[in-house]
């Protein structure tokens, strides 16, 4: 059961989430490996930052062309926040656990884990997206938390 997730080093969250600093190669490799579970629009951002080394300001300018937004500084701040949240999520222990254990779970638990943990949806949004009751999503979410606690 040794995978890239279990063998990954613990990273200093402050150092990893500071987008102005150069990241260590191993941090970038872990982030890129885990990013394969993200939705395509999030994966593209993570790959642009960690694989291609593109600055957030440049990415914000590209996004602005697509959305028609005008305030460059506000776009860059918003995109920087989004990338920090994505990075924090993909480097979390819960994300690593779910990515490693996903194949062993029932289809419903797999769908809930993917929506809530890997894609970062709230329980309410996941329930609506998956067409499940809030109770069902909460129950699976609680079971995932218990499994993760036992795994640690």
Steps between C-alpha positions, in 0.01 A plus 500: 500500500795731456416758239614846411250634752606295797870551432471874446688726738322744725535852369504831678159642405615861526793439267294298255206740487710813453473538123780758486765253616666239288370159592717198557486252218356224721216729612415578141510132403263404782263784410503398133446133580204576722357757256396219265192454721389864461238620253662612171469875564678468837759253371602743224569772759705272724700373202565854376637605841686184607612343172537801271601752770269767361441805723150555635488851351553352153229239558264770629555698180411192294187436706400865465496469124250216530276658764520867401599604854671839517677538837835324455601512868166359618521216246850413610399502869199280431701255291778492761240415768352228280841343435587513872174322585562239230856446619394469864234247402721281282782496756268410789509161668129452431549550125789252496297246696197528273707483182672186626189322632245605237507178298416288806171675581142453387388705197295742712780559750743544210274764341457685832875489574583626153252787518567609859869430553667485160290768331442711814120521478293571809268227628200692370652555154613137481151379590345712227765405243482128580120502547532350846339609824696718741470219754666250263786735418554587868498132596763413238705806588500396868600144404790636295616707798484192727691288249765769471536522878547124521748513211722763670 
